[in-house]
Amino acid sequence: MPSLWGAMAFRVQLMPQTVQVLSCCQATVRERVLHELGAVFSGPMLGIRSPGGQERCDAFLLPSGFRVRYAVDHEHGLAHLLELQGPEEAS
């Protein structure tokens, strides 16, 4: 049976901490971070399933210097943005 996960659309859910960090940013910074997040979460990384189909958690650094911690729930098509740290915090 062919896998359709690569073609599945995910909804991104922002946790309260991430909303707070983004709301404290200047509009231009917030726009850049959201653009970078969109590029990451629309790419092939979400199509990678963890063994057993469980929720997969990971972290990465955006080009803007923000550190992102997220979890992907393939069963429900959700990408949870768990934590966002500004460049000064991510070091």
N, C-alpha and C positions, 0 to 999 in steps of 0.2 A: 504494500500500500504506500503510495507516495506521501511524503511529508508536506503538509501545508503550513508549517510553522513559520517558514521564511516569509510567507505572504500575509500572515496575520497582522492585523492592526492592533496595537496596544494603546490602552488609555494610560496616561501618566497621572498618578495621584500624588499631590504635594502634601507632605506632612506639615503640621503647624510650624515647626522649627524652620523649614525651608521657606515657607511663606513669609515668616518674620524676617529672615535674612534678606530675601529678595525685596521686601517692602522697605528695608532700610538703605538699599542701594540707590544711587542716582539713576535716573531713567535710562541714560545711555549704557551704564554698566548692566542694569537689569536686562535691557534688550539684548546686549551681547551674550550674557549668560544664558538667557532663554533660547537664543539662536543656537548656541553651542550645544545645549541640552537637546534641542530638537534634532540637530544633526546626529548626535550620538544615539538617541533613542529611536530614530527612524532607520538606523543602519542595521547591518546583519547581526549585531551583538545580541539582540533580543531573540533571534531565532535559535540560539544555542540553548538547548534544554539540559538541565542538570540530571544526573542519574536518578532514575526512579520517578522522574517528573515532578520532583519537589521544587519548592520555591528556591530560587538561586539568589544569593546576596553577594555583592561585590562593591568595590570602590574604584574610583579613577580620578584623575586630575584633568580639569578642562584647560584649554589653551590660555584662558584668562586668569588661571591660577586658583580657581575655586575647586575645592575638593568635594566630590559627590559620593555619597553612600546610598546604594539603592538595592531593591529586591525585585525580582521578576516572578510573577505568579502566572505561569502559562495557562493553568486551568481556567482562570478567570480573565485572562488577557489584560492584566494590570502590571504596570511598572510603578513601583512605589518609590518616590524620591524621599528617602528616610532622613538624610542629613546633608546640609550644605554648609561648607565653611569657606569664609572669605580668604583671599590670598595671605593676609596677615595671620590668620588662624591655622592655615593649612601647613605651615612650615614646620 
